[in-house]
Amino acid sequence: MLEAGILDVSAARGEQISIACTSTATLTSVLSGNPSLQMLHAKYQIRGPLTYCQSGVKYIEARPIEAITIGGKLNLLSGADAIPGYFSTHNQGGMPITFTITYE
């Protein structure tokens, strides 16, 4: 089970939902946008095994409330490159993971 984040989706039972997401993100420093940290292998879990975002679109039959847990691997800097600070995808040069959830 993933614990990094949760998306709650509300839909009518039996309708189709498609889920897709980008597989990487860039977190940049609040001070200068540099250095950056890379988040790789974004994945999510909904009613079963993990699905990696690079696997493409997943289709499910909806239940009234679906909890989608999300996570990924964050590559931290080390040695001389390790600079403490606040890193976010919202800082200049950052790029978030994007989920597209379509109710069909």
C-alpha positions as CSV (number, residue, x, y, z in Angstrom):
1,M,0.0,0.0,0.0
2,L,1.3,3.5,-0.9
3,E,1.2,6.2,1.7
4,A,2.5,9.3,-0.2
5,G,-0.8,10.8,-1.1
6,I,-4.4,10.0,-1.7
7,L,-7.0,11.2,-4.3
8,D,-10.6,10.5,-3.5
9,V,-12.9,10.2,-6.6
10,S,-16.7,10.2,-6.3
11,A,-18.6,8.6,-9.2
12,A,-21.8,6.8,-9.9
13,R,-21.5,3.0,-9.4
14,G,-20.9,1.1,-12.6
15,E,-19.7,4.0,-14.7
16,Q,-16.3,3.8,-16.4
17,I,-13.3,5.8,-15.1
18,S,-10.0,6.1,-17.0
19,I,-6.8,7.0,-15.1
20,A,-3.5,8.2,-16.6
21,C,-0.5,10.1,-15.1
22,T,2.9,11.4,-15.9
23,S,5.7,9.2,-14.6
24,T,8.3,11.8,-13.5
25,A,8.4,15.2,-11.6
26,T,11.1,17.8,-10.9
27,L,11.3,19.5,-7.5
28,T,13.4,22.7,-7.4
29,S,14.8,24.8,-4.6
30,V,12.8,27.8,-3.3
31,L,16.1,29.8,-3.3
32,S,17.1,29.7,-7.0
33,G,15.3,26.9,-8.8
34,N,18.7,25.1,-8.7
35,P,19.6,22.4,-7.8
36,S,16.7,20.1,-8.6
37,L,15.5,16.7,-7.4
38,Q,14.0,14.2,-9.7
39,M,11.0,12.0,-8.7
40,L,10.8,8.9,-10.9
41,H,8.6,5.9,-11.2
42,A,5.4,7.6,-10.2
43,K,2.7,5.0,-9.4
44,Y,-0.7,4.6,-8.0
45,Q,-2.9,1.9,-6.4
46,I,-6.6,1.5,-6.7
47,R,-8.3,-1.7,-5.7
48,G,-5.4,-4.0,-6.4
49,P,-1.8,-4.1,-7.5
50,L,0.4,-1.0,-8.1
51,T,0.1,0.6,-11.5
52,Y,3.2,2.5,-12.8
53,C,2.2,5.7,-14.6
54,Q,4.3,4.8,-17.7
55,S,2.0,1.8,-18.1
56,G,-0.6,3.9,-19.9
57,V,-4.3,4.4,-19.2
58,K,-6.1,2.1,-16.8
59,Y,-9.9,1.6,-17.0
60,I,-12.0,0.7,-14.0
61,E,-15.7,0.3,-13.2
62,A,-16.5,3.0,-10.6
63,R,-17.7,2.5,-7.1
64,P,-19.4,5.5,-5.3
65,I,-16.0,6.5,-3.6
66,E,-12.6,5.4,-4.9
67,A,-9.4,6.1,-3.0
68,I,-6.4,6.3,-5.2
69,T,-3.1,6.2,-3.4
70,I,-0.1,7.7,-5.2
71,G,3.7,7.6,-4.7
72,G,7.1,7.6,-6.5
73,K,10.8,7.5,-5.9
74,L,12.6,10.7,-5.0
75,N,16.3,10.8,-5.9
76,L,18.1,12.9,-3.2
77,L,21.4,14.6,-3.8
78,S,24.4,13.5,-1.9
79,G,27.9,14.8,-1.0
80,A,28.8,18.3,-2.1
81,D,25.5,18.5,-4.1
82,A,23.3,18.0,-1.1
83,I,21.9,21.4,-0.2
84,P,19.3,21.6,2.5
85,G,16.2,23.6,1.7
86,Y,12.6,23.7,0.6
87,F,12.0,21.8,-2.6
88,S,8.7,21.8,-4.5
89,T,7.2,21.4,-7.9
90,H,5.7,24.8,-7.5
91,N,9.1,26.6,-7.5
92,Q,10.5,28.1,-10.7
93,G,11.6,25.2,-13.0
94,G,9.6,22.6,-11.1
95,M,7.3,20.1,-12.9
96,P,4.6,18.1,-11.1
97,I,3.2,14.7,-11.7
98,T,-0.1,15.1,-13.4
99,F,-3.1,12.8,-13.0
100,T,-5.9,12.7,-15.6
101,I,-9.0,11.1,-14.4
102,T,-11.8,10.8,-17.0
103,Y,-15.4,9.9,-16.1
104,E,-17.0,8.2,-19.1
